[in-house]
Amino acid sequence: MATLSAKPGLRHTVPEWEARNKQLSETAIHHREVSHSVRQEGLFFRNETSTKTTWDETDSSRKLSDRIDVLNQWKTKLEACAKDVDKEMDVLTQSKEQTERALADTVLPLEVTIECLALWEGRRGGELVSDPVEAELKKEVELIDSCQRMLQQRIDQSFEQLCLLQEAWHQVNADLQNKRDALGVDVSCLSLNAASPQISLKPNPLRIPCSTSTPQQWEQFSIYNISRAKDDMQASLALRENMSITRAQVQNDMEAQEMVLEFTIRKRAHNLEQARDELKWQLKITQDEVQELQKDIRGLEMDLNAKQGFLKLAHTRLENRTKRPGVDLCWDEVQYGLVDEVKQLDATVQTLTQRLAQARNSLQDLQEHEACMQEDLSQLTPRVLN
């Protein structure tokens, strides 16, 4: 007869077994509920984070796009400003060169005026006078010297202004280059996406570089560069206007002084020509008078010599009549006549001698004055008149 084998372990009752099965079912149901809840929460989180990630990336791309637009706007402004500064530097350089040519154009007139003044001071004798021509020549030298100082001052100011414009141009272009570089970086960032092969995880991407600026500082920096450049261009425009006015003023002043000087020289030359013509006329009539006086002197000498013969004759007759003998030595009418004749001849000779001396003195005075007039006439040289 077969025997029953005994099984190890504690035997449970049916109720215990049913209770255990129920517990397992309830536990399975609980874990499934927990798992379902976890799955639902995970699905919700996945959907939420996916949407949030997509939105954040889209928002970042939009901000990058907006930033690129702002950078393009500032790049356009800086390019226009740099172009305006470059154009203003060219115009100011041309104005500076015109002023330098105007300054160079004053060198020859100054040399000519100084040479004229030296020639004018080379007059001799009585012609070395302080006349209006000398005053106007000195005035022209002072005027040209003053004009040269004014033009040189404008040239120095334009050089300094060009340096300021050059510095502003470099500052604007440096800012422009930074904008271009930043624009290239942002355009490159905008072109990336999650599938791009160039992307990777970076060490400490949240670090803040030490040179980082705020948006207000970034914008204020470009505003300052453009404002400074505009101020320098406005100052350059005012300087160009002043340079143009200075050049016109210098030209007008020099032309006006040249006209005054030319009129003064013509007037003085006319006066000198009149004086020369008058002196020539006086010299001519003086020379004629000298010739006439020389003729008279020769006539007086001839008359005086002739009177000496008559005086000798009267003296000889008187002397010979003293040799009459006796009573014939009579003081008769002949004797009276001879005595009167001698007295008259003596008086005539004395008068002729006085007249001759006066004529010779007058001739000497005329000849001395003639030499003086010839000397004065020789001083009125063509160099002075021209």
Beta strands, then each sheet from edge to edge (+ up, - down):
end
